[in-house]
């Protein structure tokens, strides 16, 4: 009874915040254009009456109803749709699988679901058993799909046959016009059933995992917040689960044994431990090789510094070393994040299938696995960001940035985390709109790291964000908490990388010790001033002094 009452309160609070956020947006734009795929069952398609239908369509309409905006749906062949999204002007919302290239063109919402691709071959084919067997083979794919992007990037030797849709790709394979077809798993299975294709089979286990979510035009943070909050409300009140069961789940297992859950948990943990071990060994080995090569280069420079010819040689070697370093960082980002995303994707799929049939303590295993994976992901991202800043590889892109929008977005992102810890979490800004010329990414990361530290190191009490006037026209943004505080001695080294006040077995909080060091770097890029006042056992106040170009 208490749990049900609490859920009702949470839903009411989410609706209140949704109305507050959506009211401003809906005043200027009440009808939004959703562009989608006209033949991608069960996600988006035209039904027998020629009307838009499917899981994505029902979900975005439900979000629109919750967040008080109308959705006008237009479905076309996917290549035509994606061209309009990236290069047209009549686009507000769509849905697609994530890729790094696409993220440069659009902003992604929180994931709707995780899926993967499968290889289909004709019955009786025994020559294609893995993705490596597709070299020099003719393979059908949906034109404009993330599957096509992946194959062009990683397996250029494959001869791609472009199809208008996933059903068309499977039909080309069924007619013997290609050797194999690679399509999204769920859409492929449903297409074979819907169109009665009998002569095809799956060649291997699922491949190319990915996350599927809504996308919007770049920098429309208000609409992105509306969609994310609306999605959270639907997941909380059961609407998302109802639509998921209607469109995605065909048959659910009647029982799941504890032995099965434990077995899966052991396998997943073993995979995480194995991958982490390989990564650590790889990093250690590369670091050792870099140190050896650095010493060799230093010795060569000392030996040949006197001649112009040798100086030229050393310059070329230094440039090559920088190039290898950049390639190493890029490869590290891909090789570490990609397996982690695979792990998180499969964990979510497994949890979604079995969470209703097991005890709460078994479900806690999945939370622990996901927390560990996200923690590793955050650590890798921080290390790569610090490396890019220290080696001056990061190129700032200065533009007009709305400080209010950044703080509003971060406030909503951390609200549930603070609420789960029973903290009072408040944002006060009475000075109107504050605009500053700055690099958007590092500005967001600066305030995100400060707020994350405030919530993480506060066990009880409050975290407050205040926007205050400072000297002249400057603005002072204060993040104040009632957390554990910082000792006077440690404040002298607060911005040193890879340092924490508690170390070794005495550590009570996770983290790489890079958060405040990155804050200092981000502040320097944007010409902000950062000051930290703290007292052990009382709390901390972090002040960020900015120089706005206007205040309305």
KOLNU-326295 format. One record per residue (C-alpha): residue number from 1; residue in one letter; x, y, z. Coordinates in Angstrom, 2 decimals. Layout:
<rs>
R   k r    east   north      up
R NUM A       X       Y       Z
...
</rs>
This chain:
<rs>
R   k r    east   north      up
R   1 X    0.00    0.00    0.00
R   2 X    2.83    2.41    0.92
R   3 X    4.69    1.60   -2.30
R   4 X    1.60    2.30   -4.42
R   5 X    1.04    5.60   -2.59
R   6 X    4.67    6.60   -3.19
R   7 X    4.39    5.79   -6.91
R   8 X    1.33    7.99   -7.20
R   9 X    3.20   10.89   -5.57
R  10 X    6.16   10.43   -7.94
R  11 X    3.86   10.44  -10.98
R  12 X    2.10   13.61   -9.75
R  13 X    5.46   15.36   -9.26
R  14 X    6.65   14.31  -12.74
R  15 X    3.44   15.68  -14.28
R  16 X    3.91   18.98  -12.41
R  17 X    7.43   19.36  -13.76
R  18 X    6.31   18.31  -17.26
R  19 X    3.69   21.08  -17.26
R  20 X    6.24   23.66  -16.08
R  21 X    8.81   22.68  -18.75
R  22 X    6.32   22.26  -21.60
R  23 X    4.38   25.49  -20.97
R  24 X    7.20   27.72  -22.27
R  25 X    7.86   25.54  -25.31
R  26 X    4.22   25.07  -26.27
R  27 X    3.59   28.83  -26.39
R  28 X    5.76   29.16  -29.51
R  29 X    5.36   25.78  -31.21
R  30 X    2.29   23.61  -30.67
R  31 X    2.59   21.29  -33.67
R  32 X    5.82   19.31  -34.33
R  33 X    6.83   17.36  -37.43
R  34 X    7.79   13.69  -36.90
R  35 X    9.63   12.18  -39.89
R  36 X    9.89    8.40  -40.05
R  37 X   10.23    5.17  -42.05
R  38 X    7.14    4.01  -43.96
R  39 X    8.10    0.29  -43.93
R  40 X    9.84   -0.59  -40.65
R  41 X    7.36   -2.80  -38.78
R  42 X    6.90   -2.87  -35.79
R  43 X    8.59    0.50  -35.17
R  44 X    7.06    2.73  -37.90
R  45 X    4.96    1.78  -40.93
R  46 X    1.84    2.57  -42.91
R  47 X   -0.97    0.20  -41.93
R  48 X   -3.61   -1.32  -44.22
R  49 X   -5.58    1.96  -44.14
R  50 X   -2.48    3.93  -45.14
R  51 X   -2.20    5.50  -41.66
R  52 X    1.05    5.85  -39.65
R  53 X    1.26    3.14  -37.02
R  54 X    3.76    1.31  -34.79
R  55 X    5.60    1.39  -31.48
R  56 X    7.52    4.64  -32.15
R  57 X    4.43    6.44  -33.42
R  58 X    2.27    5.46  -30.42
R  59 X    5.11    6.38  -28.03
R  60 X    5.81    9.88  -29.44
R  61 X    2.07   10.64  -29.54
R  62 X    1.76    9.59  -25.89
R  63 X    4.72   11.82  -25.00
R  64 X    3.12   14.70  -26.92
R  65 X   -0.14   14.23  -25.04
R  66 X    1.72   14.17  -21.72
R  67 X    3.91   17.19  -22.51
R  68 X    1.14   19.23  -24.24
R  69 X    2.33   19.31  -27.87
R  70 X    0.80   17.93  -31.08
R  71 X    2.68   15.55  -33.41
R  72 X    2.15   15.50  -37.16
R  73 X    3.58   12.25  -38.64
R  74 X    5.10   11.95  -42.12
R  75 X    6.44    8.53  -43.22
R  76 X    8.55    8.02  -46.36
R  77 X   11.22    5.51  -47.50
R  78 X   14.07    5.70  -44.97
R  79 X   16.74    7.12  -47.34
R  80 X   14.40    9.96  -48.30
R  81 X   13.52   10.55  -44.64
R  82 X   17.10   10.61  -43.35
R  83 X   18.16   13.01  -46.14
R  84 X   15.38   15.38  -45.05
R  85 X   16.50   15.05  -41.39
R  86 X   20.15   15.84  -42.09
R  87 X   19.84   18.32  -44.93
R  88 X   16.24   19.57  -44.98
R  89 X   14.46   22.25  -42.99
R  90 X   11.09   20.68  -42.11
R  91 X   12.22   18.46  -39.20
R  92 X   11.56   18.43  -35.46
R  93 X   11.54   14.80  -34.29
R  94 X   12.45   11.36  -35.63
R  95 X   13.75    8.04  -34.26
R  96 X   16.84    6.11  -35.27
R  97 X   19.68    3.92  -34.02
R  98 X   22.71    5.66  -32.55
R  99 X   25.99    6.20  -34.39
R 100 X   28.83    8.65  -33.78
R 101 X   28.37   10.17  -37.24
R 102 X   24.67   10.79  -36.70
R 103 X   25.33   12.38  -33.31
R 104 X   27.18   15.19  -35.12
R 105 X   23.94   16.06  -36.98
R 106 X   21.18   15.53  -34.38
R 107 X   20.67   15.28  -30.59
R 108 X   19.56   11.94  -29.06
R 109 X   17.01   11.41  -26.32
R 110 X   17.34    8.75  -23.64
R 111 X   17.29    5.29  -25.33
R 112 X   13.88    3.77  -26.11
R 113 X   15.24    0.22  -26.41
R 114 X   18.34   -1.80  -27.34
R 115 X   18.54   -4.16  -30.31
R 116 X   21.00   -5.71  -32.76
R 117 X   21.32   -6.96  -36.36
R 118 X   21.25  -10.50  -37.71
R 119 X   22.66  -12.11  -40.86
R 120 X   20.06  -13.91  -43.00
R 121 X   21.10  -16.45  -45.68
R 122 X   19.24  -18.91  -47.94
R 123 X   18.29  -22.28  -46.44
R 124 X   21.08  -24.79  -46.98
R 125 X   23.85  -22.19  -47.11
R 126 X   26.81  -23.47  -45.04
R 127 X   29.50  -21.04  -46.24
R 128 X   28.41  -17.98  -44.27
R 129 X   28.70  -18.53  -40.53
R 130 X   30.08  -15.18  -39.32
R 131 X   30.48  -11.59  -40.41
R 132 X   34.02  -12.39  -41.55
R 133 X   32.58  -14.77  -44.20
R 134 X   30.94  -11.80  -45.97
R 135 X   34.17  -10.59  -47.57
R 136 X   33.63  -10.08  -51.33
R 137 X   30.01  -11.29  -50.97
R 138 X   26.96   -9.36  -52.20
R 139 X   24.98   -8.32  -49.11
R 140 X   21.57   -6.58  -49.09
R 141 X   21.03   -3.76  -46.54
R 142 X   18.47   -1.02  -46.07
R 143 X   19.74    2.17  -47.70
R 144 X   20.53    4.89  -45.16
R 145 X   20.47    2.47  -42.18
R 146 X   23.05    2.39  -39.39
R 147 X   23.84   -1.15  -40.61
R 148 X   24.98    0.33  -43.92
R 149 X   27.11    2.93  -42.07
R 150 X   28.76    0.21  -39.95
R 151 X   29.63   -2.02  -42.93
R 152 X   31.01    0.88  -45.01
R 153 X   33.21    1.87  -42.09
R 154 X   34.44   -1.54  -40.89
R 155 X   34.08   -3.94  -43.86
R 156 X   34.54   -1.97  -47.10
R 157 X   35.29   -5.23  -48.92
R 158 X   31.62   -6.24  -48.74
R 159 X   29.65   -5.61  -51.95
R 160 X   26.52   -3.82  -50.69
R 161 X   23.18   -4.12  -52.47
R 162 X   20.98   -1.21  -51.36
R 163 X   17.31   -1.93  -50.69
R 164 X   14.51    0.59  -50.08
R 165 X   13.42   -1.17  -46.88
R 166 X   14.16   -4.18  -44.65
R 167 X   11.39   -6.32  -46.27
R 168 X   12.83   -5.44  -49.70
R 169 X   16.33   -6.53  -48.58
R 170 X   14.98   -9.91  -47.46
R 171 X   12.95  -10.26  -50.68
R 172 X   16.10   -9.65  -52.77
R 173 X   17.85  -12.41  -50.82
R 174 X   14.85  -14.74  -51.20
R 175 X   14.96  -14.19  -54.99
R 176 X   18.67  -15.16  -55.14
R 177 X   19.90  -11.67  -56.08
R 178 X   22.50  -11.58  -53.27
R 179 X   24.40  -13.90  -50.92
R 180 X   23.13  -12.56  -47.59
R 181 X   21.14   -9.76  -45.95
R 182 X   21.93   -7.92  -42.72
R 183 X   18.95   -6.21  -41.07
R 184 X   17.73   -5.18  -37.61
R 185 X   16.73   -8.34  -35.70
R 186 X   13.14   -7.56  -34.73
R 187 X   12.13   -5.97  -38.05
R 188 X   13.74   -8.87  -39.92
R 189 X   11.93  -11.56  -37.94
R 190 X    8.56   -9.79  -38.27
R 191 X    9.04   -9.22  -42.04
R 192 X    9.67  -12.92  -42.65
R 193 X    6.49  -13.76  -40.73
R 194 X    4.30  -11.02  -42.28
R 195 X    5.29  -11.72  -45.88
R 196 X    5.55  -15.51  -45.63
R 197 X    9.20  -15.82  -46.69
R 198 X   10.03  -19.52  -46.28
R 199 X   13.48  -20.05  -47.84
R 200 X   15.65  -17.98  -45.44
R 201 X   17.35  -18.68  -42.13
R 202 X   19.52  -16.85  -39.59
R 203 X   23.23  -17.53  -40.08
R 204 X   24.74  -16.56  -36.72
R 205 X   24.00  -15.03  -33.35
R 206 X   22.94  -11.35  -33.30
R 207 X   25.64   -8.81  -34.28
R 208 X   26.15   -5.01  -34.37
R 209 X   24.23   -4.07  -31.20
R 210 X   22.84   -0.54  -30.94
R 211 X   20.54    1.74  -28.98
R 212 X   17.37    3.18  -30.51
R 213 X   15.98    6.54  -29.47
R 214 X   14.26    9.74  -30.53
R 215 X   16.33   12.43  -32.26
R 216 X   15.70   16.16  -32.61
R 217 X   17.28   19.06  -34.46
R 218 X   20.60   20.15  -32.97
R 219 X   20.57   22.49  -29.93
R 220 X   16.79   22.38  -29.32
R 221 X   17.38   21.70  -25.62
R 222 X   13.81   22.65  -24.61
R 223 X   12.26   20.01  -26.88
R 224 X   14.88   17.43  -25.83
R 225 X   14.01   18.03  -22.16
R 226 X   10.28   17.68  -22.96
R 227 X   10.81   14.33  -24.72
R 228 X   13.12   12.91  -22.00
R 229 X   10.77   13.98  -19.21
R 230 X    7.70   12.70  -21.07
R 231 X    9.43    9.35  -21.63
R 232 X   10.26    9.15  -17.91
R 233 X    6.61    9.83  -17.01
R 234 X    5.38    7.10  -19.39
R 235 X    7.84    4.58  -17.96
R 236 X    6.70    5.46  -14.46
R 237 X    2.95    5.26  -15.08
R 238 X    3.13    2.01  -17.10
R 239 X    2.26    3.43  -20.55
R 240 X    5.71    2.58  -21.95
R 241 X    5.44   -1.03  -20.72
R 242 X    1.98   -1.36  -22.26
R 243 X    3.18   -0.13  -25.67
R 244 X    6.30   -2.29  -25.46
R 245 X    4.21   -5.38  -24.77
R 246 X    1.80   -4.47  -27.59
R 247 X    4.41   -4.00  -30.32
R 248 X    7.73   -5.53  -29.32
R 249 X    7.06   -8.61  -27.19
R 250 X    5.41  -11.53  -29.02
R 251 X    5.84  -14.34  -26.50
R 252 X    7.18  -14.04  -23.00
R 253 X    8.67  -16.95  -21.02
R 254 X    6.29  -18.30  -18.41
R 255 X    8.96  -19.04  -15.79
R 256 X   12.56  -18.09  -15.20
R 257 X   14.52  -20.07  -12.65
R 258 X   16.90  -18.58  -10.12
R 259 X   19.61  -20.84  -11.53
R 260 X   19.18  -19.22  -14.94
R 261 X   19.46  -15.73  -13.44
R 262 X   22.57  -16.63  -11.45
R 263 X   24.15  -18.25  -14.51
R 264 X   23.55  -15.15  -16.65
R 265 X   24.88  -12.92  -13.87
R 266 X   28.07  -14.96  -13.57
R 267 X   28.59  -14.90  -17.34
R 268 X   28.08  -11.13  -17.56
R 269 X   30.34  -10.44  -14.58
R 270 X   33.01  -12.69  -16.08
R 271 X   32.79  -10.79  -19.37
R 272 X   33.15   -7.44  -17.58
R 273 X   36.11   -8.68  -15.53
R 274 X   37.77  -10.18  -18.61
R 275 X   37.33   -7.03  -20.73
R 276 X   38.48   -4.79  -17.87
R 277 X   41.57   -6.95  -17.36
R 278 X   42.42   -6.86  -21.07
R 279 X   41.98   -3.07  -21.15
R 280 X   44.21   -2.57  -18.09
R 281 X   46.92   -4.86  -19.48
R 282 X   46.72   -3.09  -22.85
R 283 X   46.99    0.36  -21.25
R 284 X   49.93   -0.76  -19.09
R 285 X   51.72   -2.25  -22.09
R 286 X   51.13    0.81  -24.26
R 287 X   52.24    3.13  -21.46
R 288 X   55.46    1.13  -21.07
R 289 X   56.10    1.24  -24.82
R 290 X   55.43    4.99  -24.92
R 291 X   57.83    5.57  -22.02
R 292 X   60.54    3.52  -23.71
R 293 X   60.05    5.32  -27.01
R 294 X   60.00    8.70  -25.26
R 295 X   63.36    7.98  -23.62
R 296 X   64.78    6.88  -26.96
R 297 X   63.57   10.05  -28.68
R 298 X   64.97   12.25  -25.87
R 299 X   68.37   10.55  -26.18
R 300 X   68.37   11.02  -29.95
R 301 X   67.51   14.71  -29.59
R 302 X   70.40   15.23  -27.14
R 303 X   72.80   13.44  -29.48
R 304 X   71.89   15.28  -32.68
R 305 X   70.64   18.68  -31.51
R 306 X   73.72   20.47  -32.93
R 307 X   72.93   19.91  -36.60
R 308 X   70.05   21.34  -38.57
R 309 X   69.60   18.06  -40.40
R 310 X   69.11   16.14  -37.19
R 311 X   66.71   18.77  -35.82
R 312 X   64.55   18.25  -38.89
R 313 X   64.62   14.48  -38.28
R 314 X   63.56   14.91  -34.65
R 315 X   60.74   17.25  -35.66
R 316 X   59.39   14.62  -38.03
R 317 X   59.62   11.96  -35.31
R 318 X   57.81   14.20  -32.83
R 319 X   55.03   14.81  -35.35
R 320 X   54.73   11.07  -35.93
R 321 X   54.57   10.49  -32.17
R 322 X   51.74   13.04  -31.86
R 323 X   49.90   11.38  -34.72
R 324 X   50.22    7.96  -33.06
R 325 X   49.04    9.46  -29.78
R 326 X   45.94   10.90  -31.44
R 327 X   45.21    7.59  -33.15
R 328 X   45.72    5.79  -29.82
R 329 X   43.25    8.07  -28.03
R 330 X   40.66    7.65  -30.79
R 331 X   41.11    3.86  -30.77
R 332 X   40.91    3.78  -26.95
R 333 X   37.61    5.67  -27.07
R 334 X   36.12    3.20  -29.56
R 335 X   37.59   -0.03  -28.17
R 336 X   36.58    0.69  -24.56
R 337 X   33.19    2.31  -25.10
R 338 X   31.95   -0.11  -27.76
R 339 X   32.20   -3.32  -25.62
R 340 X   30.75   -1.46  -22.64
R 341 X   27.77   -0.36  -24.76
R 342 X   27.36   -3.98  -25.91
R 343 X   27.35   -5.17  -22.29
R 344 X   24.87   -2.50  -21.20
R 345 X   22.65   -3.28  -24.19
R 346 X   22.44   -7.00  -23.43
R 347 X   21.98   -6.37  -19.72
R 348 X   18.97   -4.14  -20.46
R 349 X   17.51   -6.71  -22.88
R 350 X   17.90   -9.53  -20.36
R 351 X   16.55   -7.45  -17.49
R 352 X   13.54   -6.33  -19.54
R 353 X   12.66   -9.94  -20.39
R 354 X   12.92  -11.39  -16.89
R 355 X   12.51   -8.62  -14.31
R 356 X    8.79   -9.39  -13.74
R 357 X    9.47  -13.05  -12.93
R 358 X   12.22  -12.83  -10.30
R 359 X   12.67  -11.55   -6.78
R 360 X   13.78   -7.97   -6.08
R 361 X   17.14   -9.12   -4.72
R 362 X   17.86  -10.88   -8.03
R 363 X   16.99   -7.70   -9.96
R 364 X   19.48   -5.88   -7.72
R 365 X   22.23   -7.88   -9.46
R 366 X   21.47   -6.06  -12.70
R 367 X   21.61   -2.66  -10.98
R 368 X   25.06   -3.53   -9.62
R 369 X   26.31   -4.64  -13.04
R 370 X   24.97   -1.50  -14.75
R 371 X   26.39    0.80  -12.03
R 372 X   29.84   -0.79  -12.43
R 373 X   29.70   -0.43  -16.23
R 374 X   28.55    3.21  -16.11
R 375 X   31.28    3.93  -13.56
R 376 X   33.93    2.50  -15.89
R 377 X   32.44    4.50  -18.79
R 378 X   32.61    7.75  -16.78
R 379 X   36.23    7.06  -15.79
R 380 X   37.28    6.40  -19.39
R 381 X   35.51    9.56  -20.62
R 382 X   37.22   11.69  -17.93
R 383 X   40.67   10.27  -18.77
R 384 X   40.17   10.88  -22.52
R 385 X   38.88   14.43  -21.90
R 386 X   41.88   15.23  -19.65
R 387 X   44.28   13.78  -22.22
R 388 X   42.74   15.86  -25.03
R 389 X   42.98   19.03  -22.92
R 390 X   46.54   18.44  -21.69
R 391 X   47.83   17.65  -25.18
R 392 X   45.94   20.65  -26.60
R 393 X   44.02   18.42  -29.00
R 394 X   40.66   19.85  -27.96
R 395 X   39.49   22.66  -30.23
R 396 X   37.01   24.96  -28.53
R 397 X   33.99   26.14  -30.54
R 398 X   32.95   29.49  -29.10
R 399 X   29.32   30.50  -29.51
R 400 X   26.54   32.32  -27.65
R 401 X   25.58   30.02  -24.75
R 402 X   22.43   30.33  -22.59
R 403 X   23.56   29.63  -19.01
R 404 X   19.97   29.33  -17.75
R 405 X   19.15   26.52  -20.21
R 406 X   22.30   24.59  -19.23
R 407 X   21.55   24.84  -15.50
R 408 X   17.86   23.97  -16.02
R 409 X   18.80   20.87  -18.01
R 410 X   21.38   19.72  -15.44
R 411 X   18.92   20.38  -12.60
R 412 X   16.39   18.00  -14.16
R 413 X   19.10   15.42  -14.94
R 414 X   20.22   15.26  -11.27
R 415 X   16.79   15.73   -9.68
R 416 X   15.91   12.03   -9.34
R 417 X   19.40   11.17   -8.04
R 418 X   19.11   13.81   -5.32
R 419 X   15.54   12.75   -4.54
R 420 X   16.59    9.10   -4.13
R 421 X   19.07   10.28   -1.47
R 422 X   16.31   12.32    0.26
R 423 X   18.19   15.57   -0.45
R 424 X   16.59   18.99   -0.87
R 425 X   17.66   20.04   -4.40
R 426 X   16.84   23.62   -5.50
R 427 X   17.71   25.97   -8.39
R 428 X   17.22   29.73   -7.97
R 429 X   17.72   32.24  -10.82
R 430 X   15.99   35.60  -10.63
R 431 X   18.33   37.61  -12.86
R 432 X   16.67   36.78  -16.21
R 433 X   18.37   35.18  -19.22
R 434 X   22.18   35.12  -19.00
R 435 X   24.14   34.81  -22.25
R 436 X   27.91   34.24  -22.45
R 437 X   30.33   33.62  -25.27
R 438 X   31.83   30.22  -24.47
R 439 X   32.46   26.67  -25.66
R 440 X   29.18   24.80  -25.12
R 441 X   30.58   21.31  -24.39
R 442 X   33.14   22.37  -21.77
R 443 X   30.65   24.77  -20.15
R 444 X   28.12   21.96  -19.70
R 445 X   30.79   19.55  -18.41
R 446 X   32.10   22.16  -15.93
R 447 X   28.74   22.59  -14.16
R 448 X   27.89   18.88  -14.55
R 449 X   31.06   17.83  -12.65
R 450 X   30.45   20.37   -9.87
R 451 X   26.80   19.36   -9.37
R 452 X   27.70   15.65   -9.57
R 453 X   30.28   16.11   -6.77
R 454 X   27.80   18.07   -4.65
R 455 X   25.12   15.36   -4.87
R 456 X   27.59   12.46   -4.54
R 457 X   29.35   13.77   -1.42
R 458 X   26.17   14.93    0.37
R 459 X   24.62   12.22    2.53
R 460 X   21.83   14.37    3.99
R 461 X   20.65   17.95    3.88
R 462 X   20.56   19.96    0.66
R 463 X   22.22   20.95   -2.61
R 464 X   21.39   24.45   -3.88
R 465 X   22.23   26.23   -7.15
R 466 X   22.11   30.05   -6.91
R 467 X   22.67   32.63   -9.67
R 468 X   23.85   35.86   -8.01
R 469 X   25.17   39.28   -8.98
R 470 X   28.90   39.83   -8.53
R 471 X   31.14   42.84   -9.06
R 472 X   30.36   45.10  -12.04
R 473 X   28.33   43.08  -14.58
R 474 X   29.78   39.70  -13.61
R 475 X   27.56   36.79  -12.51
R 476 X   28.43   34.42   -9.65
R 477 X   26.95   30.90   -9.96
R 478 X   27.14   29.12   -6.61
R 479 X   26.67   25.39   -6.03
R 480 X   26.31   24.88   -2.29
R 481 X   25.99   21.57   -0.42
R 482 X   25.81   20.29    3.15
R 483 X   28.07   17.32    2.42
R 484 X   31.24   15.94    3.97
R 485 X   33.31   19.03    3.17
R 486 X   37.03   19.31    2.41
R 487 X   39.89   19.71    4.87
R 488 X   41.97   22.89    4.81
R 489 X   45.15   20.98    3.89
R 490 X   43.56   19.20    0.93
R 491 X   42.12   22.44   -0.46
R 492 X   45.69   23.39   -1.45
R 493 X   45.78   20.45   -3.92
R 494 X   42.11   20.37   -4.87
R 495 X   42.71   20.87   -8.61
R 496 X   45.48   18.28   -8.98
R 497 X   44.46   15.36  -11.30
R 498 X   44.04   11.82   -9.96
R 499 X   43.89   12.94   -6.32
R 500 X   41.23   12.37   -3.66
R 501 X   41.17   13.26    0.03
R 502 X   40.28    9.64    0.91
R 503 X   42.51    7.01   -0.68
R 504 X   43.15    3.29   -0.49
R 505 X   40.94    1.19    1.77
R 506 X   39.62    4.32    3.49
R 507 X   37.81    5.57    0.39
R 508 X   34.05    5.84    0.86
R 509 X   33.20    7.33   -2.55
R 510 X   33.89    6.21   -6.11
R 511 X   35.69    8.37   -8.65
R 512 X   38.93    8.84  -10.61
R 513 X   40.00   12.08   -8.92
R 514 X   39.68   13.99  -12.21
R 515 X   36.41   15.87  -11.65
R 516 X   37.70   19.15  -10.17
R 517 X   40.90   19.01  -12.24
R 518 X   38.69   18.95  -15.38
R 519 X   36.60   21.78  -13.90
R 520 X   39.76   23.92  -13.71
R 521 X   40.65   23.08  -17.33
R 522 X   37.12   23.78  -18.57
R 523 X   37.08   27.12  -16.70
R 524 X   40.37   28.15  -18.29
R 525 X   39.06   27.43  -21.80
R 526 X   36.04   29.70  -21.22
R 527 X   37.77   32.43  -19.16
R 528 X   35.70   31.58  -16.06
R 529 X   37.02   31.90  -12.49
R 530 X   36.43   29.01  -10.04
R 531 X   36.69   29.34   -6.26
R 532 X   36.04   26.64   -3.63
R 533 X   35.21   27.34    0.03
R 534 X   34.74   24.35    2.31
R 535 X   34.88   23.18    5.89
R 536 X   35.30   19.57    6.91
R 537 X   32.01   18.07    8.09
R 538 X   29.98   21.19    7.21
R 539 X   29.77   21.44    3.45
R 540 X   31.21   23.08    0.34
R 541 X   30.48   26.16   -1.79
R 542 X   31.83   26.22   -5.36
R 543 X   31.61   29.66   -7.02
R 544 X   31.93   30.11  -10.80
R 545 X   32.43   33.73  -11.88
R 546 X   31.38   34.36  -15.49
R 547 X   31.43   37.44  -17.69
R 548 X   28.11   37.63  -19.60
R 549 X   27.67   39.49  -22.86
R 550 X   24.06   40.31  -21.95
R 551 X   21.45   39.77  -19.24
R 552 X   17.75   40.13  -20.07
</rs>
